[in-house]
Structure formats: structure tokens, C-alpha cells
């Protein structure tokens, strides 16, 4: 098996069990995790080289963690500067950041419509999907309790959610706008049960909350799951996790969400903003309208990992050449 020496800066602590390393193994490469000055490929994540202005994107409750992480990153970066070999740089983000957030040779981001040939769009929901049918294993989704089942997302939601208590769950570590406004809009129509650090100060962070999202959602017909921000292509794991748990997702995303998901399979609050969410009540209190959602699958076609495999194979071959 060929060896690729990889170093990381500013990636999540569980990065080694994420999708990109899993694909590298699938392609026949053994990863040797090394210090920056010894690597062939440097993977830079969302938390690299964060100044005060760049930190503004990050929710306030998470900023102390990010700042602490950044201190460690700076020391690693100084080691990288002593390297005699310039590694190939891949910027990968699971946050709402642009492909040029840091200088790079290649980038994996959410962004739609980027003409750069070295950019590849990989929304975060792909990270936590089960790709074993396509030969890729090893990625995990511990907070949710399981990987997303592609075949389940290709099927209609089904009417079981209509038999559940007609209330919504929200999982949140912060209530930065528009979350607060959206939460109040839904609360004005139905009961909302709140989970997460925003509502329980005893929770240290969402990774150590003790909550398994899939299990908790079984008691709800709806999951209020707005995205953290709005940008073309920025659609995370929130909508498919709600759908897979048998809930009707209530989200907030721009119209390009149709690139990933069937817009008839969830409630999107964004287009309702102009009339102060008046339509929301008409939907939530109408069994006939809710039944229409039950007939819709979230995915309209089966996604393939082949383009991403080809992209990563090219990066590895270039890094080793």
C-alpha cells in the first residue's frame, strides 16, 4: 500500500475518522500522520490563523475553544515554515467559509458556482453519510448516533410523523440571528422543546452533551433546524438528519438548496420572511398540507462519491510526484 504523509492544521479533533481520510484509505493509500515539516499534504481547516475579524463568523460560545485551538495552530505553523519541502495545501471547511479563506492549492467547501478548477464542492452532509455501498467506510457521526442512510433519504418521509406529538425540537449551542427570530416564529404556532447549550448551561458543548440526536427526535413530528448562515451551497447535515429521524424539517436556507435536496420535502422559512412567517401557521395546522410533505423523498437522485474520489486521487498523486 502506498503511503501519503499528511499533517493537519485547524481541523476538528475527530478529523482522522472523517470522510477524506476514509476515501484516501479506499483509494489504496496508507496515511502517515506527521508533523507539518515532514508532510506531503497539508490539510488546513476552518480554525486556521483566526484573527479577531475572521473569528466573527464563529458563535460566541465557541470562540474560547477556537482561540485555544488557534494558539496550538500557530506553534505548528512555525514548524511548517522550517520545512525544506513545500507540501501541497488542501483547505477543507465544514463551516460557512469561502474557498479562498486561506491560501491553498486545492479547496473542499460548500460553495456553489466557483469556477476555479482546483475547487470541489463537498457539503458537510456528505461527511456524515454512509458510503459503504460505494466501498468507503470509516467516517462517523457520533452526535447524531449513526450515519445518514442514503437509501432512506431517497424514500418518501412517510406519514408516521403525523402520528407523533405535533411539536418541534431544536438543538442549538447559540441563538444568534436569525435563530432567535425563527424560534419565536415556530413557538407562536406549536410547542418547541429546546436542547443544547443555549438552553442548558450545564452542557459544556454539543460534543459532550450526552444527547443522541436521532434518539431524541423520535418524540417529535418536526425539527427546527435552520442553517447557521445563508450562502449559495451552504447546506449542512441538519435537514437530512431531521428527515432520517422521521421528522419534517423546518429550516432556513436560500433557494439553491434544491441542488442538494428536494424543496418539497421540508418547510423553508426563508421565503416566508417577507410576510412575517404567516404561511407557517397555515401549513402546520393543515393535515392536508402536511400530508403532501409525507409523499416526498429528500433526495431525488442517488449521489455518487466517484467525482470526489477522482478529485482526491489527483491531489494525492500530485502531492507525491
Secondary structure as GFF3:
##gff-version 3
##sequence-region A 1 321
A	DSSP	beta_strand	2	9	.	.	.	ID=ss1
A	DSSP	three_ten_helix	15	17	.	.	.	ID=ss2
A	DSSP	alpha_helix	19	26	.	.	.	ID=ss3
A	DSSP	beta_strand	29	33	.	.	.	ID=ss4
A	DSSP	three_ten_helix	36	38	.	.	.	ID=ss5
A	DSSP	beta_strand	41	44	.	.	.	ID=ss6
A	DSSP	three_ten_helix	54	57	.	.	.	ID=ss7
A	DSSP	alpha_helix	60	80	.	.	.	ID=ss8
A	DSSP	beta_strand	88	92	.	.	.	ID=ss9
A	DSSP	beta_strand	106	109	.	.	.	ID=ss10
A	DSSP	beta_strand	119	121	.	.	.	ID=ss11
A	DSSP	alpha_helix	124	127	.	.	.	ID=ss12
A	DSSP	three_ten_helix	132	134	.	.	.	ID=ss13
A	DSSP	alpha_helix	150	153	.	.	.	ID=ss14
A	DSSP	alpha_helix	160	163	.	.	.	ID=ss15
A	DSSP	beta_strand	168	171	.	.	.	ID=ss16
A	DSSP	alpha_helix	179	187	.	.	.	ID=ss17
A	DSSP	beta_strand	192	195	.	.	.	ID=ss18
A	DSSP	three_ten_helix	206	208	.	.	.	ID=ss19
A	DSSP	alpha_helix	213	217	.	.	.	ID=ss20
A	DSSP	beta_strand	222	224	.	.	.	ID=ss21
A	DSSP	alpha_helix	238	244	.	.	.	ID=ss22
A	DSSP	beta_strand	248	251	.	.	.	ID=ss23
A	DSSP	three_ten_helix	255	259	.	.	.	ID=ss24
A	DSSP	three_ten_helix	263	265	.	.	.	ID=ss25
A	DSSP	beta_strand	267	268	.	.	.	ID=ss26
A	DSSP	three_ten_helix	270	275	.	.	.	ID=ss27
A	DSSP	alpha_helix	278	284	.	.	.	ID=ss28
A	DSSP	alpha_helix	287	294	.	.	.	ID=ss29
A	DSSP	alpha_helix	306	320	.	.	.	ID=ss30
###
